[in-house]
Amino acid sequence: MKFNVTLESGEDGYTAACPDMGLSVSGLSPTNALDALKEEIRYNLEYCPCTSVGDDYVELSVSGL
């Protein structure tokens, strides 16, 4: 599933956001921020602890920078 995300740089690092899911995370590098956002999206897609969302299920379409 593809999610549109934005990536912005700031004084304290980088912020990656997925407005469609209302999620935003920060990281020291662009890769760190995008990886953290991907994990947040996966976590929010899981309906209960007994289900899991595979690593390849979440695809990010990044705009910014």
N, C-alpha and C positions, 0 to 999 in steps of 0.2 A: 504494500500500500504506500503510495507516495504522499508526502506531507510537504507543504510549502512552508519554508522557514526563512527568517531573516538573520543576518549576522552583522553585528556592529562592533566596532572597536571603541574603547573608552580608556579613561585614565587607569582603571584597575584591571584591565584585561579585555575580554571579549564577551559579548552577550548574544546568545542564540535564542530566538523566540519562535514559537509556533502559535500564531494568533488563532487559528481554527480550533485549537485545543486549549487555549488560554494558558500556555506554558512558557516559561522563560527561565533560562539558566545562565550562569556565568562560568568562565574558565580563563586560565592564564594564556592559552593559545587558541586559535580558531579550531583546531582539531579537538582540543580538550572540551571546548564549549559545545561543539556539534556532537561529540560522543556522549556527553552528559545529557543533551537534549534527546538524543535517540533513545537512551536508556529510560528517561522520564516518559517518553511517548509509549515505549513498550510496557512500562509499569502501568500506565493509565489505561492501556488497552486490555490488560488482563482482568477478567471478570471476577476471579477468585484466586487464592493462592494455588489451587490445584491445576489451573490452566497455565499455559506459558505461550509466549509469543516469540517465535524464532528470530534470530539475529537478522536474517535476510527478509523478514516480513516488512520492516520499516525502512523506507527509502526516503531520503531527504532531498528536496529540491531547494537549493540555497540561492538566495538573492542578497545582495549587499557586498560590501568590500569589493 
